[in-house]
Amino acid sequence: MPFNSSSSPKPERFPFLFALFALMLGVGCGVLHVLLETMVEPDPLISALAVTMVTMMLGVARPQRPWRWVLLAAVPVPVTMWAAHFIMPTAQFTRAAIAGSLLIALPGCAGAFGGSVLRRKITQIFYEDNEEELQPQRPSADPVKGNR
């Protein structure tokens, strides 16, 4: 069913609280990234997977404007890493590692937009009426009954 511009989507409920929740999840992913970077053998792909999972969950929950979930969940990762560089004296992050943590936004984009598309397709398949039911029925010219 094509997008109908005359029907406006329902307004979101509690957008500020949901954005705050997304920001807290993003900070949690940043803390996970910092903890993984301080290990002997760090694996930054785990934090990238966490950001992807968080943004996909947010994209499924609120499919409108998925770019905001990338901003709210992926941007706190380098910010948290930068703050940990100054707060934790044992954490020694290079500027390259902090700049490289910006790349976590890429799997975040895939998660947010993938979750948004998933939600829209599930809604289209299971919750909207079929196009045949919406179209008015035309009288058929039945050769047996004759059309008078």
GIJO-V658789 format. One record per run of one state. SS is the DSSP state (H for helix, E for strand, L for the rest). FROM is the first residue (numbers start at 1). TO is the last residue. If there is no record, write none. Layout:
SS_FROM_TO ; SS_FROM_TO
This chain:
L_1_14 ; H_15_37 ; L_38_43 ; H_44_61 ; L_62_66 ; H_67_87 ; L_88_94 ; H_95_126 ; L_127_130 ; H_131_134 ; L_135_148
